[in-house]
């Protein structure tokens, strides 16, 4: 591998595809993840909710309106119903992806099996926890992820849940924080997170990123110059809706 190829590969390792290749494809669909990996993504992030029968699906909103263009709530439909429900973001993308449907987490597991070089950040939504509780939510998700556990980092805004995940022995745990000062909380210290996600705008100007003892992922960044600036400041990775655009720019 020559120097330019090595540099490009290192750059790709520091990018995370937020909900897949969301800029061009419907978010959290299997298609969005397939296209992100095809574009060169080595890390992906997905949102997880539970169906009425406590099965994990790739979906962000608790309601179906924005992504699926129909009424209803994810938690009120069975897995069999959800996987027949479109997931095409009609307001943003029109009718071009009407054939895309909600994907079960098991589909992502199959994709990860086929791409062992890819790391997946599995964000468990608070709505899933409010519906099923920590124990059932964890059981559903961890059982499904077991075949690719080494590739998967479970993350959540719900730090109580992540304490639970840690105590259950899941090897790779992370958190999402709203404020930089959250890092001082006893819950986060108990989790000892491998990864911390934060909006880059919430990082204090004087924060010393080079001395952190965890992987820091900053979001949401689509501009190549801004991405490279945060990586130079000491962020471990940048999360982006435009994974293909950032990778293409990095290879130039």
C-alpha positions in Angstrom: 0.0 0.0 0.0 1.5 3.4 -1.0 1.4 6.4 1.2 -1.6 8.0 -0.4 -3.6 4.7 -0.1 -2.6 4.3 3.5 -3.6 7.9 4.3 -7.0 7.4 2.6 -7.6 4.1 4.6 -6.7 5.8 7.8 -9.1 8.7 7.0 -11.9 6.2 6.3 -11.3 4.5 9.6 -12.1 7.8 11.3 -15.5 8.3 9.7 -18.9 7.0 10.8 -21.9 6.6 8.5 -24.8 8.2 10.5 -27.9 6.1 9.8 -26.1 4.7 6.8 -25.5 6.8 3.6 -28.4 9.0 4.7 -27.7 11.9 2.4 -28.6 9.9 -0.7 -30.7 7.0 0.7 -33.5 6.5 3.2 -32.0 6.5 6.7 -31.6 3.3 8.7 -32.6 1.1 5.7 -30.5 -1.9 4.7 -29.9 -0.1 1.4 -28.4 2.9 3.2 -25.9 0.7 5.0 -25.1 -1.3 1.9 -24.4 1.9 0.0 -22.3 3.3 2.9 -20.1 0.2 2.9 -19.9 0.2 -0.9 -18.7 3.9 -0.6 -15.9 2.8 1.7 -17.4 3.2 5.2 -15.6 1.2 7.9 -18.0 2.3 10.7 -21.7 2.7 10.7 -24.4 3.8 13.2 -28.0 2.8 13.5 -31.0 3.5 15.7 -32.9 0.7 17.2 -36.5 0.5 18.4 -38.7 -2.5 19.4 -41.8 -3.9 17.7 -44.9 -4.8 19.6 -43.6 -8.3 20.0 -40.2 -7.0 21.3 -38.1 -7.5 18.2 -35.4 -5.0 17.3 -35.8 -2.9 14.1 -33.7 -0.2 12.5 -35.7 3.0 13.0 -35.2 6.4 14.6 -38.6 8.0 15.2 -41.2 6.4 17.5 -43.9 7.3 15.0 -44.1 6.2 11.4 -45.1 9.5 9.7 -41.7 11.0 8.7 -39.9 8.0 7.5 -42.8 5.7 6.4 -45.4 8.3 5.4 -48.2 6.6 7.4 -49.9 6.8 10.7 -49.0 4.7 13.7 -46.2 4.0 16.2 -43.4 1.4 15.9 -44.2 -0.1 19.3 -47.8 -0.9 18.2 -46.9 -3.0 15.2 -45.5 -6.5 15.2 -42.2 -7.3 13.4 -44.2 -9.0 10.6 -46.1 -5.8 10.1 -43.1 -3.5 10.3 -41.0 -5.3 7.8 -43.8 -4.8 5.3 -44.0 -1.1 6.1 -42.2 1.3 3.7 -39.2 3.3 5.0 -38.5 5.8 2.2 -38.6 9.3 3.7 -41.2 10.7 1.2 -40.9 14.3 2.4 -37.2 14.4 1.8 -36.6 11.9 -1.0 -40.0 11.8 -2.8 -41.2 8.5 -4.2 -38.0 7.0 -5.5 -37.4 4.5 -2.7 -40.9 3.2 -2.2 -39.7 -0.3 -2.4 -37.6 0.1 0.8 -39.1 -1.3 4.0 -38.3 -1.2 7.7 -35.4 -3.6 8.3 -35.1 -5.9 11.3 -31.8 -5.7 13.3 -31.1 -9.3 12.1 -30.7 -8.0 8.5 -27.9 -5.7 9.7 -26.3 -8.6 11.5 -26.2 -10.5 8.2 -24.6 -7.5 6.5 -22.0 -7.3 9.3 -21.2 -11.0 8.9 -20.4 -10.3 5.3 -18.2 -7.4 6.2 -16.1 -8.3 9.2 -14.0 -5.1 8.8 -17.0 -2.9 9.6 -17.8 -1.6 13.1 -21.4 -0.8 14.1 -22.6 1.6 16.7 -26.0 0.4 17.8 -28.0 3.3 19.4 -30.8 2.1 21.6 -33.5 4.7 21.7 -35.1 5.8 24.9 -38.5 5.0 23.5 -37.6 1.4 23.3 -36.6 1.4 27.0 -39.8 3.2 28.0 -41.8 0.5 26.2 -40.0 -2.7 27.2 -37.7 -1.8 30.0 -33.9 -2.3 30.2 -33.9 -6.1 30.7 -36.2 -7.0 27.8 -34.7 -4.4 25.5 -31.2 -5.6 26.2 -32.1 -9.3 25.8 -33.7 -8.7 22.5 -30.8 -6.7 21.1 -28.0 -8.6 22.6 -29.4 -12.0 21.5 -29.7 -10.7 17.9 -26.2 -9.1 17.9 -24.5 -12.1 19.5 -23.0 -13.5 16.2 -21.3 -10.2 15.5 -20.8 -9.0 19.1 -17.1 -8.1 18.5 -18.1 -5.7 15.8 -20.9 -3.9 17.8 -20.7 -1.1 20.3 -24.0 -0.5 22.1 -24.6 3.2 22.8 -27.5 5.2 24.2 -28.5 8.6 25.6 -29.9 6.7 28.5 -27.0 6.3 30.8 -28.9 4.1 33.3 -29.4 1.6 30.5 -25.8 1.7 29.6 -24.8 1.0 33.2 -27.1 -2.1 33.0 -25.6 -3.2 29.7 -22.1 -2.9 31.3 -23.2 -5.0 34.3 -24.6 -7.6 31.9 -21.1 -8.1 30.5 -21.5 -6.6 27.0 -17.9 -6.1 26.1 -18.2 -2.9 24.0 -20.2 -0.1 25.6 -20.6 3.6 24.7 -22.7 6.6 25.5 -24.1 9.7 23.8 -23.9 12.9 25.9 -25.6 16.2 25.6 -23.1 18.3 27.6 -19.3 18.0 28.0 -19.7 18.1 31.8 -21.7 14.9 31.7 -18.3 13.1 31.5 -17.9 13.8 35.3 -21.0 11.8 36.3 -20.6 8.7 38.4 -22.8 6.7 36.0 -20.4 7.4 33.1 -17.4 6.6 35.3 -19.1 3.3 36.2 -19.7 2.4 32.5 -16.1 3.1 31.5 -17.3 3.7 28.0 -15.2 2.7 25.0 -16.8 5.4 22.9 -18.5 8.8 23.6 -20.6 10.5 21.0 -21.3 14.3 21.3 -22.5 17.1 19.0 -19.3 19.0 18.1 -20.9 22.3 19.0 -21.2 21.2 22.6 -17.4 20.7 23.1 -15.8 23.6 25.1 -13.1 25.5 23.2 -10.6 24.7 25.9 -11.3 20.9 26.0 -8.1 18.9 25.7 -9.1 16.1 23.3 -5.7 14.5 23.1 -5.7 13.2 26.7 -9.1 11.4 26.6 -9.2 7.7 27.6 -12.0 6.8 25.3 -12.9 7.1 21.6 -14.5 10.5 20.9 -17.0 10.6 18.0 -18.3 14.1 17.1 -21.5 14.7 15.0 -23.1 15.9 12.8 -20.5 17.0 10.2 -20.9 16.9 6.4 -18.3 19.5 5.4 -14.9 18.0 4.6 -12.9 20.9 6.0 -14.8 20.8 9.2 -14.3 17.1 9.5 -10.6 17.3 9.1 -10.4 20.2 11.5 -12.1 18.2 14.3 -9.9 15.2 13.6 -6.8 17.4 13.8 -8.1 18.8 17.1 -8.1 15.3 18.6 -11.5 13.8 17.9 -11.2 10.1 17.2 -14.0 9.9 14.6 -16.5 12.1 12.8 -20.1 11.0 12.2 -21.7 12.2 9.0 -24.9 11.8 6.9 -22.7 12.2 3.8 -20.3 9.4 4.3 -19.6 9.0 0.5 -18.9 12.7 0.1 -16.4 12.8 3.0 -14.6 9.6 1.8 -14.4 10.9 -1.8 -12.9 14.2 -0.7 -10.4 12.4 1.6 -9.1 10.4 -1.3 -8.4 13.4 -3.5 
